[in-house]
Amino acid sequence: MSHSSNPRQIKLGAFLMTDGHHIAAWRHPQANPYAHVSFEHFKELAQKAEAAKFDTIFFADSAAAWVDGEGVFAHTSRGAHFEPLTLLSALATVTTHIGLIATQTTTYNEPYHLARKFASLDQISGGRAGWNLVTSANGREAFNFNRDAHVVFEERYDRAHEFAEVVTGLWDSWEDDAFIRDKESGLFSDPEKSHVLSHVGKHFKVRGPLNVARSPQGRPVIVQAGSSEEGKELAAATAEVVFTAQQTLQDAQHFYNDLKGRLAKYGRSEDDLKIMPGVLPYVGRTQQEARDKFDLIQSLVLPKVGLSQLSNLLGADLSGYDIDGPVPDLPLTNNNRSRQALLVEQARREGLTIRDLYLSVTGGRGHWQLIGTPEQIADELEERFLNRGADGFNVMGPVLPAGLDDFIELVIPELRRRGMFRHEYEGRTLRENLGLKRPENSFKVKARQLREAELVR
């Protein structure tokens, strides 16, 4: 591929999942089976990613354990892991530049609690926090929050819009210079620069103000990870980074242009949103070495685990179907609809059986999978980046730390050789490094607009 002199550069996130993204990662000879209870493991990963100048580390989360009556998930390491905000607060103390993004659901949280926690992480880290805003795709969460059934899909998104509105309002409770800390006069804060939200809506009644100061980057970066129609509309209205999954360049371009095209109606520009799909790379110094890495970890997949994982992703029990037959037509799930549609479309497009499909998602769960040399991997990333398919990528190491090490040692030098990735951070905050603008305090903006309206009269 010819190398572009385009001044845009790829943004990179390290999506960290305990021992790796592959469902059988914990069984790999290079994996640490104690990763899910080891802070040192995550400290090492975070510091490696920062030394390589990644923009972020990213943690998924669910407020329910992935367990089942048949004990299938007893054969995986997915049953227990750290709560991500607690983990990121600890990692903030051993890193200085890398962004710290955690998933927290709007379905089984309250806006004030969530706003307070992320504002605190943003202060502790010096302006490096990001909130991955999701509606719960794991229906098991309902049983941990006084419910007998999962909240229906449409209601989850309706609640999410209002939830985001409340959280961002609370993050603006204090203006940047509200705390004057004048020991001589005895005045610690300027009462004119603190603001009461007084939100009353369909789902929430929240007075405020938040009892955490405004952060160095204004407020945490909002990330969104849904690709359904409802998810895209939520992202266009609220998100600054979108984590998504597309298998082909054409699908990636369609998603990219669709989502960027929705921003104008919310008074936003294309530069206000970075689209960073997931990529699962198996990297080798030769094509055969990469293929051998892939084949080894695939050989560790227990059939019942692969089938159970696919059933969870599709939101439908496939255990009664012929495993070597086609993927059946499925009812619309109340869980992750965009992932269900992506996987069914892949099966139809590639003529996959149920077995073929579960083997194809054991690592990436529907995300883009690449197997090849550093040059081949870089070619694929560059093509998608330059052709309006992505602004960057969330790198999903199949096994950790080996998968992240391979990408850092082999792919990043090749991206830098092509002028596609930074050598040094642009700033100290997550917004500065992602190239996102610092938001002005919304209460200050409204006050200025009122003054201007009065002058016009």
C-alpha positions as CSV (number, residue, x, y, z in Angstrom):
1,M,0.0,0.0,0.0
2,S,1.3,3.5,-0.8
3,H,1.8,5.5,2.3
4,S,-0.1,8.7,2.8
5,S,1.3,12.0,4.1
6,N,-2.1,12.7,5.6
7,P,-1.5,14.8,8.8
8,R,-4.3,12.9,10.5
9,Q,-3.0,10.1,12.8
10,I,-4.6,7.0,14.1
11,K,-5.9,7.0,17.6
12,L,-5.3,3.8,19.6
13,G,-7.0,2.3,22.6
14,A,-5.8,-0.8,24.5
15,F,-9.0,-2.7,25.4
16,L,-7.9,-4.8,28.3
17,M,-9.9,-7.9,29.3
18,T,-8.2,-9.8,32.2
19,D,-6.1,-12.5,30.6
20,G,-7.2,-11.7,27.0
21,H,-10.1,-11.3,24.7
22,H,-10.2,-14.9,23.5
23,I,-12.7,-17.0,25.5
24,A,-10.0,-19.6,26.0
25,A,-7.2,-17.1,26.8
26,W,-6.7,-18.2,30.4
27,R,-5.8,-21.7,29.1
28,H,-3.0,-20.4,26.9
29,P,0.6,-21.3,28.0
30,Q,1.5,-17.6,28.1
31,A,-1.6,-16.4,30.1
32,N,-1.7,-15.7,33.8
33,P,-4.7,-17.5,35.3
34,Y,-4.5,-15.2,38.3
35,A,-4.9,-12.1,36.1
36,H,-8.5,-11.4,37.3
37,V,-7.2,-10.8,40.8
38,S,-3.8,-9.2,40.1
39,F,-3.4,-5.5,40.2
40,E,0.3,-5.9,39.1
41,H,-1.0,-7.6,35.9
42,F,-3.0,-4.5,35.0
43,K,-0.4,-2.1,36.1
44,E,2.1,-3.8,33.8
45,L,-0.4,-3.6,30.9
46,A,-1.2,0.1,31.5
47,Q,2.4,1.1,31.7
48,K,3.3,-0.8,28.5
49,A,0.4,0.9,26.7
50,E,1.4,4.3,28.0
51,A,5.1,3.8,27.0
52,A,3.9,3.0,23.5
53,K,1.8,6.2,23.5
54,F,-1.6,4.6,23.3
55,D,-4.4,7.2,23.8
56,T,-6.4,5.1,26.3
57,I,-6.9,1.9,28.2
58,F,-10.5,0.7,28.1
59,F,-12.4,-1.6,30.4
60,A,-15.7,-3.2,29.6
61,D,-18.0,-4.1,32.5
62,S,-21.2,-5.8,33.6
63,A,-22.9,-5.6,37.0
64,A,-23.6,-9.4,36.8
65,A,-21.4,-12.5,36.7
66,W,-21.5,-14.5,33.5
67,V,-22.6,-17.8,35.1
68,D,-25.2,-20.4,34.1
69,G,-27.0,-23.4,35.5
70,E,-25.0,-25.9,33.3
71,G,-21.7,-24.6,34.5
72,V,-20.4,-23.7,31.0
73,F,-18.9,-20.4,32.2
74,A,-17.1,-22.3,34.9
75,H,-14.8,-23.2,32.1
76,T,-13.9,-19.5,31.4
77,S,-12.3,-16.7,33.4
78,R,-15.3,-14.4,32.7
79,G,-17.1,-15.1,36.0
80,A,-15.2,-12.6,38.2
81,H,-13.1,-9.4,37.6
82,F,-12.3,-6.1,39.2
83,E,-14.8,-3.3,39.3
84,P,-13.3,-0.9,36.6
85,L,-13.6,2.5,38.3
86,T,-11.8,1.1,41.4
87,L,-9.1,-0.4,39.2
88,L,-8.7,2.8,37.1
89,S,-8.4,4.9,40.2
90,A,-5.4,2.7,41.2
91,L,-3.9,2.8,37.7
92,A,-4.2,6.6,37.7
93,T,-1.5,6.7,40.4
94,V,1.0,4.7,38.3
95,T,0.4,6.4,34.9
96,T,0.6,10.1,33.8
97,H,-0.7,10.5,30.3
98,I,-2.8,7.6,29.1
99,G,-6.6,7.9,29.1
100,L,-8.7,5.8,31.6
101,I,-12.0,4.7,30.2
102,A,-14.5,2.5,32.1
103,T,-17.9,1.1,31.1
104,Q,-20.8,2.0,33.4
105,T,-24.5,1.3,32.5
106,T,-27.3,3.8,32.6
107,T,-29.8,1.1,33.2
108,Y,-28.8,0.0,36.7
109,N,-27.1,3.1,38.0
110,E,-28.2,6.6,39.3
111,P,-26.8,9.7,37.5
112,Y,-25.5,11.4,40.7
113,H,-23.5,8.4,41.8
114,L,-22.0,7.9,38.4
115,A,-21.2,11.6,37.8
116,R,-19.5,11.8,41.2
117,K,-17.3,8.7,40.6
118,F,-16.1,9.8,37.2
119,A,-15.5,13.4,38.3
120,S,-13.4,12.1,41.1
121,L,-11.4,9.8,38.7
122,D,-10.9,12.8,36.4
123,Q,-9.5,14.9,39.2
124,I,-7.3,12.1,40.6
125,S,-5.9,11.4,37.1
126,G,-5.4,15.1,36.1
127,G,-8.0,15.0,33.4
128,R,-7.8,11.6,31.9
129,A,-11.1,9.9,32.6
130,G,-13.7,8.7,30.1
131,W,-17.1,7.2,30.6
132,N,-18.3,4.4,28.3
133,L,-22.0,5.1,28.3
134,V,-24.0,1.9,27.7
135,T,-27.4,0.5,28.2
136,S,-27.2,-3.0,29.8
137,A,-26.9,-5.8,27.3
138,N,-26.6,-8.4,30.0
139,G,-30.1,-9.3,31.1
140,R,-28.7,-11.0,34.2
141,E,-28.1,-7.5,35.7
142,A,-31.8,-7.0,36.3
143,F,-31.8,-9.7,39.0
144,N,-29.2,-7.8,41.1
145,F,-31.3,-4.6,41.1
146,N,-34.7,-5.5,42.5
147,R,-36.2,-6.7,39.2
148,D,-37.5,-10.0,37.8
149,A,-36.9,-9.1,34.2
150,H,-34.6,-6.9,32.1
151,V,-35.7,-3.4,31.2
152,V,-37.0,-3.4,27.6
153,F,-34.7,-2.2,24.9
154,E,-36.6,1.0,24.0
155,E,-37.0,2.1,27.6
156,R,-33.3,1.6,28.2
157,Y,-32.4,4.1,25.5
158,D,-35.0,6.6,26.6
159,R,-33.6,6.5,30.1
160,A,-30.0,6.7,28.7
161,H,-30.6,10.0,26.9
162,E,-32.0,11.6,30.1
163,F,-29.3,10.0,32.2
164,A,-26.5,11.6,30.1
165,E,-28.2,15.0,30.3
166,V,-28.3,14.8,34.1
167,V,-24.6,13.6,34.3
168,T,-23.2,16.3,32.0
169,G,-25.2,18.9,33.9
170,L,-23.9,17.8,37.2
171,W,-20.3,17.8,35.9
172,D,-20.8,21.6,35.3
173,S,-21.9,22.3,38.9
174,W,-18.8,24.3,39.4
175,E,-17.2,26.8,37.0
176,D,-13.4,26.4,36.4
177,D,-12.5,29.3,38.7
178,A,-15.2,28.7,41.3
179,F,-12.7,27.8,44.1
180,I,-10.7,31.0,45.0
181,R,-9.3,29.6,48.3
182,D,-8.6,33.0,49.8
183,K,-7.2,32.3,53.3
184,E,-7.0,36.0,54.1
185,S,-10.7,36.8,53.5
186,G,-11.9,33.4,54.5
187,L,-13.7,32.8,51.2
188,F,-13.1,29.3,49.8
189,S,-15.5,29.4,46.8
190,D,-17.4,32.0,44.8
191,P,-21.1,31.3,45.4
192,E,-21.9,32.9,42.0
193,K,-19.9,30.2,40.3
194,S,-21.6,27.1,41.7
195,H,-24.8,25.9,40.1
196,V,-27.8,23.9,41.2
197,L,-29.1,21.6,38.4
198,S,-32.7,21.1,39.6
199,H,-33.5,18.5,37.0
200,V,-37.0,17.1,36.8
201,G,-37.7,14.6,34.0
202,K,-39.4,11.4,33.1
203,H,-36.9,9.1,34.8
204,F,-34.9,11.3,37.2
205,K,-35.3,14.1,39.7
206,V,-31.9,15.4,40.7
207,R,-31.2,18.6,42.5
208,G,-27.4,18.9,42.7
209,P,-24.9,20.4,42.7
210,L,-22.3,17.8,42.4
211,N,-19.8,17.8,45.4
212,V,-16.7,17.3,43.1
213,A,-14.9,20.2,41.4
214,R,-14.8,20.6,37.6
215,S,-11.8,18.7,36.1
216,P,-8.8,19.9,34.2
217,Q,-10.4,18.7,30.9
218,G,-13.7,20.3,31.7
219,R,-15.5,17.0,32.1
220,P,-14.8,13.4,31.4
221,V,-14.9,12.2,27.8
222,I,-18.1,10.4,26.9
223,V,-17.7,7.1,25.0
224,Q,-20.6,5.1,23.6
225,A,-20.6,1.5,22.4
226,G,-23.9,0.8,20.7
227,S,-24.4,0.4,17.0
228,S,-28.2,-0.1,16.8
229,E,-30.3,2.6,15.4
230,E,-31.1,3.8,18.9
231,G,-27.4,3.5,19.8
232,K,-26.3,5.6,16.9
233,E,-28.8,8.3,17.8
234,L,-27.6,8.3,21.4
235,A,-24.0,8.5,20.2
236,A,-24.7,11.5,17.8
237,A,-26.3,13.4,20.7
238,T,-23.9,12.6,23.5
239,A,-20.7,10.8,22.5
240,E,-17.2,12.0,21.8
241,V,-15.7,8.6,21.1
242,V,-17.6,5.6,19.7
243,F,-16.5,2.0,20.2
244,T,-18.1,-0.2,17.5
245,A,-17.7,-3.4,15.5
246,Q,-17.7,-3.8,11.7
247,Q,-16.3,-6.8,9.7
248,T,-15.8,-5.2,6.3
249,L,-14.5,-1.9,5.0
250,Q,-17.9,-1.2,3.3
251,D,-19.8,-1.7,6.6
252,A,-17.3,0.4,8.4
253,Q,-17.6,3.2,5.9
254,H,-21.4,3.1,6.0
255,F,-21.4,3.3,9.8
256,Y,-18.8,6.1,9.9
257,N,-20.6,8.2,7.3
258,D,-24.0,7.5,8.9
259,L,-23.0,8.5,12.4
260,K,-20.9,11.5,11.4
261,G,-23.8,12.7,9.2
262,R,-26.1,12.8,12.3
263,L,-24.0,15.2,14.2
264,A,-25.1,18.5,12.5
265,K,-28.7,18.3,13.9
266,Y,-27.2,18.4,17.4
267,G,-25.0,21.4,16.5
268,R,-21.8,19.3,16.3
269,S,-19.1,18.8,13.7
270,E,-17.3,15.7,12.5
271,D,-14.2,16.5,14.6
272,D,-16.3,16.4,17.8
273,L,-16.6,12.6,17.5
274,K,-13.9,9.9,17.1
275,I,-15.0,6.5,15.8
276,M,-12.7,3.7,17.1
277,P,-13.8,0.2,16.2
278,G,-12.4,-2.9,17.9
279,V,-9.7,-5.0,16.2
280,L,-8.4,-8.4,17.3
281,P,-4.9,-8.8,15.9
282,Y,-2.8,-12.0,15.7
283,V,0.6,-10.7,14.7
284,G,3.6,-12.8,13.6
285,R,6.9,-11.9,12.0
286,T,5.7,-14.2,9.2
287,Q,2.2,-15.1,8.0
288,Q,2.8,-18.7,9.2
289,E,3.8,-17.5,12.7
290,A,0.6,-15.4,12.9
291,R,-1.5,-18.4,11.8
292,D,0.2,-20.7,14.3
293,K,-0.7,-18.2,17.1
294,F,-4.3,-18.2,16.0
295,D,-4.5,-22.0,15.5
296,L,-3.0,-22.6,19.0
297,I,-5.6,-20.6,20.9
298,Q,-8.5,-21.8,18.8
299,S,-7.5,-25.4,19.7
300,L,-8.2,-24.5,23.4
301,V,-11.9,-23.7,22.8
302,L,-14.3,-26.2,24.4
303,P,-17.3,-26.7,22.1
304,K,-19.8,-26.1,24.8
305,V,-18.1,-22.9,25.8
306,G,-18.0,-21.7,22.2
307,L,-21.7,-22.5,21.7
308,S,-22.7,-20.8,25.0
309,Q,-20.8,-17.7,24.2
310,L,-22.4,-17.4,20.8
311,S,-25.9,-18.0,22.3
312,N,-25.2,-15.1,24.7
313,L,-24.1,-12.8,21.9
314,L,-27.1,-13.6,19.8
315,G,-29.6,-13.5,22.7
316,A,-31.0,-16.9,21.8
317,D,-30.3,-20.5,23.0
318,L,-28.8,-22.5,20.2
319,S,-28.3,-25.7,22.1
320,G,-31.2,-27.4,20.4
321,Y,-30.0,-26.8,16.9
322,D,-27.6,-28.9,14.7
323,I,-24.2,-27.4,15.5
324,D,-23.1,-28.2,11.9
325,G,-26.3,-26.7,10.4
326,P,-27.0,-23.1,9.4
327,V,-27.6,-20.3,11.9
328,P,-31.5,-20.2,12.3
329,D,-33.7,-17.1,11.9
330,L,-33.8,-15.6,15.4
331,P,-36.3,-13.4,17.3
332,L,-35.2,-9.9,18.0
333,T,-33.2,-9.9,21.2
334,N,-33.8,-7.6,24.2
335,N,-30.1,-7.5,24.8
336,N,-27.5,-6.4,22.3
337,R,-29.4,-6.0,19.0
338,S,-26.6,-4.5,16.9
339,R,-24.3,-7.4,17.8
340,Q,-27.0,-9.9,17.0
341,A,-27.6,-8.3,13.6
342,L,-23.8,-8.2,12.8
343,L,-23.3,-11.9,13.6
344,V,-26.3,-13.2,11.7
345,E,-25.3,-11.1,8.7
346,Q,-21.8,-12.5,8.9
347,A,-23.1,-16.1,9.0
348,R,-25.3,-15.4,6.0
349,R,-22.6,-13.6,4.0
350,E,-20.0,-16.3,4.6
351,G,-22.2,-19.3,4.6
352,L,-21.2,-20.3,8.2
353,T,-22.6,-23.1,10.3
354,I,-23.3,-22.6,14.0
355,R,-19.9,-24.2,14.7
356,D,-18.1,-22.0,12.2
357,L,-19.7,-18.9,13.7
358,Y,-18.9,-19.7,17.3
359,L,-15.3,-20.4,16.3
360,S,-15.1,-17.1,14.5
361,V,-16.3,-15.1,17.6
362,T,-14.3,-16.8,20.3
363,G,-11.8,-14.0,20.4
364,G,-13.4,-10.8,19.0
365,R,-17.1,-11.5,19.7
366,G,-17.9,-10.0,16.3
367,H,-15.1,-7.5,16.1
368,W,-12.7,-7.3,13.2
369,Q,-10.1,-10.1,13.3
370,L,-6.7,-9.8,11.6
371,I,-4.1,-12.5,11.2
372,G,-0.8,-11.5,9.6
373,T,2.6,-9.8,9.6
374,P,3.1,-6.3,10.9
375,E,3.0,-4.9,7.4
376,Q,-0.2,-6.7,6.6
377,I,-1.9,-5.6,9.8
378,A,-0.7,-2.0,9.2
379,D,-2.0,-2.1,5.6
380,E,-5.5,-3.1,6.8
381,L,-5.6,-0.4,9.5
382,E,-4.3,2.2,7.2
383,E,-6.9,1.4,4.5
384,R,-9.8,1.6,6.9
385,F,-8.4,4.8,8.5
386,L,-7.8,6.6,5.2
387,N,-11.1,5.6,3.6
388,R,-13.5,7.0,6.2
389,G,-14.0,3.7,8.1
390,A,-12.4,4.7,11.4
391,D,-10.5,7.5,13.3
392,G,-8.6,4.9,15.3
393,F,-8.9,1.5,16.8
394,N,-9.4,-0.3,20.1
395,V,-6.8,-3.1,20.1
396,M,-8.0,-6.3,21.7
397,G,-5.1,-8.6,22.6
398,P,-6.3,-12.2,22.2
399,V,-4.0,-13.2,25.1
400,L,-2.5,-10.7,27.6
401,P,0.1,-9.5,27.9
402,A,1.5,-11.4,24.8
403,G,-1.1,-10.0,22.4
404,L,-0.5,-6.4,23.5
405,D,3.3,-7.0,23.4
406,D,3.1,-8.2,19.8
407,F,1.2,-5.2,18.7
408,I,3.5,-2.8,20.5
409,E,6.7,-4.4,19.3
410,L,5.7,-5.2,15.8
411,V,2.8,-3.1,14.5
412,I,3.4,0.3,16.1
413,P,6.9,0.7,14.6
414,E,5.4,0.0,11.2
415,L,2.6,2.6,11.8
416,R,5.2,5.2,12.9
417,R,7.3,4.4,9.8
418,R,4.3,5.4,7.7
419,G,3.7,8.6,9.7
420,M,0.4,7.2,11.0
421,F,0.9,7.2,14.7
422,R,2.5,9.6,17.3
423,H,5.9,9.4,18.9
424,E,4.9,11.6,21.8
425,Y,1.7,12.6,23.5
426,E,0.2,16.0,22.4
427,G,-0.9,16.9,25.9
428,R,-1.6,15.7,29.4
429,T,-5.4,15.3,29.3
430,L,-7.4,12.7,27.4
431,R,-9.1,15.4,25.4
432,E,-5.8,17.0,24.3
433,N,-4.5,13.6,23.1
434,L,-7.7,12.6,21.3
435,G,-7.9,16.1,19.6
436,L,-11.3,16.9,21.3
437,K,-12.2,20.4,22.4
438,R,-12.6,21.3,26.0
439,P,-16.3,22.0,26.7
440,E,-17.3,25.3,28.2
441,N,-19.3,25.2,31.3
442,S,-23.0,24.9,30.2
443,F,-24.3,27.2,33.0
444,K,-21.8,29.9,31.9
445,V,-22.9,29.5,28.3
446,K,-26.6,29.9,29.2
447,A,-25.8,33.0,31.3
448,R,-23.9,34.6,28.4
449,Q,-26.7,33.8,26.0
450,L,-29.3,35.4,28.3
451,R,-27.1,38.6,28.6
452,E,-26.8,38.7,24.8
453,A,-30.5,38.3,24.4
454,E,-31.1,41.2,26.8
455,L,-28.8,43.4,24.8
456,V,-30.7,42.6,21.6
457,R,-34.0,43.7,23.2
